[in-house]
């Protein structure tokens, strides 16, 4: 292997690592965390909500968004972010067909 080839690989790896670090650090600086109260509430007419049969009030008292593994945010909040509905908050008393019990 030539010396020039090793140098090129080394430069490539350095630049790649610098790019990854830049993106990671840059995102943390530029992206402001959003609080659940700032998110719009998921509506019944949202296409994804309809596809997953989301309702604001669960028909089953044992299965609701607040005890689903996909819910995010703070326990006790009435409206919380959900991994399935990015940028929107779901009702903690709600339910959808993707419900999975928290471990």
N, C-alpha and C positions, 0 to 999 in steps of 0.2 A: 504494500500500500504506500502511496506517495505521501510525502509530508504535506503537500497542498491539499490532498483529500481529507486528511485528519483535521487540518485547520478549518476547512469548510464545514465539516460536521460539527466541530466545536463551536464555531460561530453560529451555525443554525440552532444548536441546542441553547446557546446563550440567549439568542434573540427570541426563541420560543418561550423559554422560561421567563424572560423579561415581559413578554406579551401577556402571558398568563397572570403574572403578578400584577401587571398594570391593569388588566381587566378586573381582577378580583378586588384590588384596592380601589380602583376607580368606581366600581359599582357601589362599594360601601360608602364612598364619599358622596357620590352623586344621587343615589337612590334614597329618598326619605321614606322611612317606614310609615305605612298607613295604618291608622287605628281603625278598628271595626266600625266605630261610630261614624267615620268619614265615608264608608262604603255605601253605595246605594243598595237598598233591599232587593233581593231577588223577587221577581214578580211571577204570578201564575202564567202569564202569557209569554214568558221567556222561552225560546225554542228548546234550550237545553233542559230547562225545568220541566217542560212538557214531555220531553223524551225520557226523562228519568222519573216521571210521575210525581214530581215534588209537590208537596202541600205544606201550608204554613202550620197546620195542626195535625199531628200524627193520629191515625185511626187506632193505633196500638200503643197503649200506655207504657209498654216495655221497650218500644223501639222509637227513638226520637233523635233528632240531630245532636242534642247535648250529650248523648251517650254513644255516638258514632265515632269510629276511629278516624274519620276523614275531617271532623270538625277541628277548627283552629281557634286561636284567641283565648280569652279568659273565661274560666268556668264561672257561671252565674250571669254572664251577659245575655240579654234577651236576643240580640242579633250578633252573629259571629261569622267570620270568614270560613269558607269550606274549600277544600282542595279541588272539588269538582266544579265549582263556580267561581273561577278567579275574577277578582275585581268586584264581587258582590257579596253581601252578607245574607245568611239564611237565618230563619227563626229557630231558636234553640228547641222549640216545641215541634218543629217541622219534621218531615220525613221524606225520603225518596227511595227509589228501588235499589239504589246502590248502598243502602245502609249496611254497615258492618260494625258489630259490637266491639267496643274498645277492649283491648286486652287487659 
